[in-house]
Amino acid sequence: MSAAYVPDGAWLARTISTNLGLHKVSWYIQFNSAEKSRYEVAQWTRIGQHKLGHVFGLADLKNSINRARLMWWQGGQYQGLTLNEKYGLANIWGY
């Protein structure tokens, strides 16, 4: 499970999956509706995209050079998938 948290410890969104060997056989992204007033729609969209990245096998990035990337572990300046993220997905999924 992968979850996003706010400073007071409440979770915003989490990705839950079931694996069979190395393969995900089911997954879902759950949003905490009790926290919906904290962010605008665009921010929730970015959180959802980040969580979807986890579903596809991308890990959190924690080096500050990655602040503009989708998988930056905190809210950043994400503007869209970078070429490196696309390469990462291609490597994971074999296309």
N, C-alpha and C positions, 0 to 999 in steps of 0.2 A: 504494500500500500504506500502511496505517496500522497502527502497532504500539504496544503498551504495554510499557514497560520498568521494571525495578526498579533501585534505586541502583547495583548492581554491573554494570549494563549488559546483563543477560540480558533477553530479551523474554518477556512473559507470554502475550500474545495478539496476533494481527494479522489484519487484514482484507485480503484480496487479491481484486481484481476485474478483470474484462476489460470494457472499454468499446468500443462501436461508435458513433462520434460522441458524442452526449451521453447515450447510454443504456448502462446496465450490462447486459451480456448474460450474465454469470456472476459469481459471487462465492462466497467461503467464508471462514469464520472459523476460524483455526487456534489451538489452545491448546498451550502448551509443557508437556508432561506432566512434564518434569524439574523444573518449578517448582511442581507441584501441592501440595506440603506447606507452601508459604509462606502460604496463605490458606484460610479456611473456605469452605464451599459458598456461603454468602450473598455473600461477596466475589467469588467466581468468577462467580456469577450476575450481579452488577452489572457486572463487566468484560465479560461476554458481551452484556449489554443495551447497554452503551456502544458496543461494536464493531458491534452491529446498527444503532445510530444512524448510524454511518458508512456502512453499507451503504445506508441509506435517504437518505443525502445530508447528514446533519448534521455540522457541523465541530466540532472541539474548541473549548471556551470557556476562555479563560485569564485573564479579569478576575475578581478574587477575589469580586466580588458574585455570581458564578455557582456558588459552591461546592456548593450544594444541587441543582444541575441534573445531569441524566444526562450531559451532554456536557462537564462539568468535566473538564479534562485530567488531573487527579490524583484519587486516591481522595478522595471528599468525603462529604457527608451526604445523598446522594441518597435520596429517599423515594418517587419516582414521577415520571412525566412532568408537567412544569409546563404551564400553559396556553400559555405562549409557545413551548414545544417542540412542542406540538400544532399551534399556528398555523404554525410553521416547516415541519412535515411537510405540512400542508395546502397551504401555498404551493408547496412543492417538487413535490408529487404532484397538485395541482390538485383537491382535494376540499374 
